[in-house]
Amino acid sequence: MDAMEILVIILSTFLAIFLLVGIILTVLLVRVTQQIKRITGTAERTASTIESAVTNFTKVSSPLVIAKMVKDEFNKRRK
């Protein structure tokens, strides 16, 4: 074996190692991307639910606040 054959063996070994590491990292990246996608979907649904709840609360609370203000004014005028 001369130096060129040893160099080819060393380089092919490192190439195989880097290829294996690249495949493993790609698989992990795909898994993390899927988890992020699920989390953002859940966060979007939660934000939508909270937004609709706040909208419904605003629709109910506005008339109640106005009624309370009118009632307070009537009570002030009576006294």
N, CA, C and O atoms as a DFTB+ gen file, in Angstrom:
316 C
 N C O
     1  1       0.836      -1.175       0.000
     2  2       0.000       0.000       0.000
     3  2       0.887       1.247       0.000
     4  3       1.796       1.400       0.816
     5  1       0.595       2.085      -0.906
     6  2       1.343       3.329      -0.914
     7  2       0.513       4.450      -0.298
     8  3      -0.621       4.224       0.124
     9  1       1.058       5.622      -0.247
    10  2       0.436       6.758       0.444
    11  2      -0.887       7.163      -0.189
    12  3      -1.797       7.605       0.513
    13  1      -1.006       7.019      -1.501
    14  2      -2.253       7.424      -2.170
    15  2      -3.420       6.524      -1.771
    16  3      -4.533       7.010      -1.570
    17  1      -3.179       5.233      -1.655
    18  2      -4.247       4.310      -1.256
    19  2      -4.682       4.576       0.181
    20  3      -5.872       4.513       0.488
    21  1      -3.732       4.873       1.059
    22  2      -4.060       5.187       2.451
    23  2      -4.858       6.484       2.515
    24  3      -5.808       6.594       3.290
    25  1      -4.479       7.451       1.712
    26  2      -5.202       8.716       1.674
    27  2      -6.631       8.523       1.173
    28  3      -7.561       9.133       1.700
    29  1      -6.809       7.678       0.162
    30  2      -8.152       7.392      -0.360
    31  2      -9.006       6.708       0.701
    32  3     -10.184       7.035       0.842
    33  1      -8.443       5.777       1.440
    34  2      -9.187       5.077       2.500
    35  2      -9.592       6.060       3.595
    36  3     -10.729       6.035       4.066
    37  1      -8.665       6.923       4.000
    38  2      -8.967       7.908       5.050
    39  2     -10.051       8.877       4.580
    40  3     -10.995       9.152       5.321
    41  1      -9.929       9.384       3.380
    42  2     -10.927      10.334       2.867
    43  2     -12.291       9.686       2.680
    44  3     -13.313      10.311       2.966
    45  1     -12.327       8.453       2.210
    46  2     -13.622       7.790       2.040
    47  2     -14.269       7.492       3.389
    48  3     -15.494       7.529       3.505
    49  1     -13.472       7.200       4.402
    50  2     -14.008       6.976       5.743
    51  2     -14.619       8.265       6.299
    52  3     -15.729       8.257       6.831
    53  1     -13.885       9.364       6.168
    54  2     -14.423      10.644       6.634
    55  2     -15.665      11.058       5.844
    56  3     -16.599      11.624       6.411
    57  1     -15.679      10.785       4.563
    58  2     -16.858      11.092       3.747
    59  2     -18.070      10.289       4.207
    60  3     -19.177      10.822       4.283
    61  1     -17.865       9.009       4.515
    62  2     -18.962       8.166       5.002
    63  2     -19.474       8.673       6.353
    64  3     -20.680       8.694       6.601
    65  1     -18.542       9.081       7.225
    66  2     -18.941       9.592       8.543
    67  2     -19.744      10.881       8.383
    68  3     -20.800      11.026       9.000
    69  1     -19.269      11.803       7.579
    70  2     -19.982      13.062       7.379
    71  2     -21.326      12.847       6.702
    72  3     -22.286      13.556       7.002
    73  1     -21.410      11.887       5.801
    74  2     -22.678      11.577       5.153
    75  2     -23.680      11.036       6.161
    76  3     -24.849      11.420       6.146
    77  1     -23.229      10.150       7.031
    78  2     -24.092       9.596       8.072
    79  2     -24.553      10.682       9.041
    80  3     -25.727      10.727       9.408
    81  1     -23.638      11.553       9.456
    82  2     -23.997      12.650      10.360
    83  2     -24.986      13.593       9.674
    84  3     -25.922      14.077      10.310
    85  1     -24.786      13.856       8.387
    86  2     -25.705      14.717       7.643
    87  2     -27.104      14.128       7.559
    88  3     -28.089      14.855       7.689
    89  1     -27.203      12.831       7.344
    90  2     -28.522      12.170       7.273
    91  2     -29.207      12.236       8.626
    92  3     -30.401      12.526       8.704
    93  1     -28.463      11.969       9.692
    94  2     -29.047      12.015      11.039
    95  2     -29.525      13.429      11.367
    96  3     -30.622      13.601      11.900
    97  1     -28.724      14.431      11.059
    98  2     -29.129      15.812      11.335
    99  2     -30.335      16.234      10.501
   100  3     -31.177      16.996      10.977
   101  1     -30.426      15.753       9.277
   102  2     -31.586      16.063       8.438
   103  2     -32.860      15.464       9.032
   104  3     -33.902      16.119       9.058
   105  1     -32.778      14.224       9.508
   106  2     -33.942      13.583      10.128
   107  2     -34.360      14.346      11.379
   108  3     -35.550      14.573      11.599
   109  1     -33.392      14.740      12.198
   110  2     -33.716      15.511      13.403
   111  2     -34.321      16.866      13.055
   112  3     -35.237      17.327      13.736
   113  1     -33.825      17.501      12.017
   114  2     -34.368      18.786      11.591
   115  2     -35.810      18.654      11.128
   116  3     -36.634      19.523      11.412
   117  1     -36.122      17.585      10.424
   118  2     -37.498      17.355       9.981
   119  2     -38.410      17.150      11.174
   120  3     -39.527      17.668      11.199
   121  1     -37.945      16.394      12.172
   122  2     -38.768      16.166      13.376
   123  2     -39.024      17.472      14.123
   124  3     -40.151      17.738      14.541
   125  1     -37.992      18.281      14.291
   126  2     -38.146      19.561      14.997
   127  2     -39.091      20.472      14.223
   128  3     -39.910      21.169      14.822
   129  1     -38.983      20.472      12.903
   130  2     -39.865      21.293      12.085
   131  2     -41.318      20.859      12.246
   132  3     -42.210      21.704      12.311
   133  1     -41.563      19.567      12.310
   134  2     -42.930      19.077      12.510
   135  2     -43.458      19.479      13.887
   136  3     -44.624      19.853      14.013
   137  1     -42.623      19.408      14.908
   138  2     -43.050      19.822      16.244
   139  2     -43.366      21.310      16.284
   140  3     -44.344      21.723      16.906
   141  1     -42.548      22.109      15.629
   142  2     -42.805      23.553      15.575
   143  2     -44.115      23.825      14.856
   144  3     -44.875      24.707      15.254
   145  1     -44.378      23.075      13.807
   146  2     -45.628      23.253      13.060
   147  2     -46.835      22.931      13.944
   148  3     -47.836      23.647      13.919
   149  1     -46.736      21.848      14.726
   150  2     -47.839      21.503      15.634
   151  2     -48.029      22.565      16.706
   152  3     -49.160      22.926      17.029
   153  1     -46.944      23.061      17.253
   154  2     -47.029      24.069      18.317
   155  2     -47.629      25.365      17.784
   156  3     -48.461      25.980      18.452
   157  1     -47.222      25.782      16.601
   158  2     -47.792      27.018      16.049
   159  2     -49.268      26.843      15.725
   160  3     -50.043      27.788      15.874
   161  1     -49.670      25.667      15.290
   162  2     -51.095      25.415      15.049
   163  2     -51.902      25.513      16.329
   164  3     -52.979      26.109      16.354
   165  1     -51.373      24.922      17.395
   166  2     -52.047      24.993      18.688
   167  2     -52.113      26.433      19.194
   168  3     -53.146      26.866      19.705
   169  1     -51.029      27.165      19.053
   170  2     -51.013      28.561      19.503
   171  2     -51.997      29.402      18.692
   172  3     -52.651      30.293      19.235
   173  1     -52.098      29.122      17.412
   174  2     -53.039      29.875      16.570
   175  2     -54.484      29.588      16.975
   176  3     -55.307      30.501      17.040
   177  1     -54.791      28.319      17.246
   178  2     -56.157      27.981      17.689
   179  2     -56.470      28.621      19.029
   180  3     -57.578      29.114      19.243
   181  1     -55.498      28.614      19.932
   182  2     -55.695      29.219      21.249
   183  2     -55.925      30.723      21.125
   184  3     -56.815      31.277      21.771
   185  1     -55.133      31.369      20.305
   186  2     -55.298      32.816      20.112
   187  2     -56.654      33.129      19.497
   188  3     -57.287      34.119      19.866
   189  1     -57.100      32.313      18.579
   190  2     -58.414      32.521      17.967
   191  2     -59.529      32.353      18.991
   192  3     -60.487      33.127      19.009
   193  1     -59.402      31.338      19.845
   194  2     -60.400      31.115      20.884
   195  2     -60.439      32.285      21.866
   196  3     -61.512      32.753      22.245
   197  1     -59.274      32.746      22.266
   198  2     -59.215      33.883      23.195
   199  2     -59.791      35.132      22.542
   200  3     -60.494      35.909      23.188
   201  1     -59.495      35.323      21.274
   202  2     -60.017      36.489      20.565
   203  2     -61.542      36.466      20.498
   204  3     -62.189      37.494      20.694
   205  1     -62.114      35.302      20.222
   206  2     -63.575      35.223      20.155
   207  2     -64.191      35.406      21.543
   208  3     -65.258      36.005      21.674
   209  1     -63.523      34.892      22.579
   210  2     -64.038      35.066      23.940
   211  2     -64.011      36.541      24.337
   212  3     -64.957      37.036      24.950
   213  1     -62.945      37.236      23.993
   214  2     -62.841      38.667      24.316
   215  2     -63.889      39.457      23.534
   216  3     -64.490      40.388      24.069
   217  1     -64.107      39.093      22.280
   218  2     -65.127      39.769      21.473
   219  2     -66.505      39.585      22.095
   220  3     -67.277      40.539      22.198
   221  1     -66.814      38.359      22.508
   222  2     -68.111      38.097      23.148
   223  2     -68.226      38.850      24.470
   224  3     -69.289      39.384      24.787
   225  1     -67.156      38.896      25.234
   226  2     -67.184      39.624      26.501
   227  2     -67.392      41.113      26.261
   228  3     -68.105      41.771      27.018
   229  1     -66.779      41.643      25.220
   230  2     -66.929      43.065      24.917
   231  2     -68.364      43.376      24.518
   232  3     -68.908      44.413      24.898
   233  1     -68.966      42.492      23.762
   234  2     -70.361      42.711      23.363
   235  2     -71.290      42.721      24.570
   236  3     -72.258      43.481      24.607
   237  1     -70.997      41.881      25.553
   238  2     -71.847      41.797      26.743
   239  2     -71.521      42.917      27.715
   240  3     -72.429      43.497      28.312
   241  1     -70.265      43.229      27.883
   242  2     -69.874      44.179      28.920
   243  2     -70.219      45.619      28.552
   244  3     -70.502      46.421      29.442
   245  1     -70.205      45.962      27.288
   246  2     -70.504      47.349      26.901
   247  2     -71.902      47.775      27.331
   248  3     -72.041      48.836      27.939
   249  1     -72.947      46.995      27.044
   250  2     -74.271      47.392      27.531
   251  2     -74.358      47.426      29.054
   252  3     -75.063      48.265      29.614
   253  1     -73.646      46.521      29.727
   254  2     -73.683      46.517      31.183
   255  2     -73.029      47.773      31.756
   256  3     -73.527      48.342      32.727
   257  1     -71.946      48.198      31.177
   258  2     -71.262      49.406      31.651
   259  2     -72.159      50.624      31.429
   260  3     -72.280      51.475      32.310
   261  1     -72.775      50.707      30.277
   262  2     -73.670      51.838      29.988
   263  2     -74.860      51.832      30.942
   264  3     -75.254      52.883      31.448
   265  1     -75.436      50.653      31.192
   266  2     -76.572      50.562      32.112
   267  2     -76.162      50.972      33.519
   268  3     -76.924      51.649      34.209
   269  1     -74.970      50.573      33.956
   270  2     -74.504      50.954      35.288
   271  2     -74.304      52.458      35.382
   272  3     -74.644      53.063      36.398
   273  1     -73.756      53.070      34.336
   274  2     -73.556      54.523      34.355
   275  2     -74.894      55.250      34.410
   276  3     -75.037      56.228      35.144
   277  1     -75.863      54.787      33.649
   278  2     -77.193      55.418      33.659
   279  2     -77.839      55.259      35.032
   280  3     -78.438      56.198      35.557
   281  1     -77.713      54.065      35.610
   282  2     -78.280      53.809      36.932
   283  2     -77.631      54.723      37.976
   284  3     -78.321      55.284      38.827
   285  1     -76.313      54.870      37.910
   286  2     -75.617      55.753      38.853
   287  2     -76.077      57.193      38.699
   288  3     -76.243      57.894      39.698
   289  1     -76.285      57.645      37.486
   290  2     -76.767      59.021      37.258
   291  2     -78.167      59.206      37.826
   292  3     -78.456      60.226      38.453
   293  1     -79.034      58.225      37.610
   294  2     -80.384      58.319      38.171
   295  2     -80.330      58.364      39.701
   296  3     -81.066      59.122      40.333
   297  1     -79.454      57.547      40.286
   298  2     -79.346      57.535      41.748
   299  2     -78.790      58.865      42.262
   300  3     -79.200      59.320      43.330
   301  1     -77.883      59.491      41.543
   302  2     -77.345      60.790      41.953
   303  2     -78.420      61.863      41.865
   304  3     -78.511      62.721      42.743
   305  1     -79.234      61.824      40.817
   306  2     -80.280      62.843      40.644
   307  2     -81.388      62.705      41.650
   308  3     -82.026      63.694      42.013
   309  1     -81.630      61.490      42.111
   310  2     -82.694      61.257      43.091
   311  2     -82.343      61.878      44.442
   312  3     -83.204      62.409      45.144
   313  1     -81.086      61.800      44.778
   314  2     -80.667      62.268      46.114
   315  2     -80.559      63.729      46.147
   316  3     -80.219      64.299      47.184
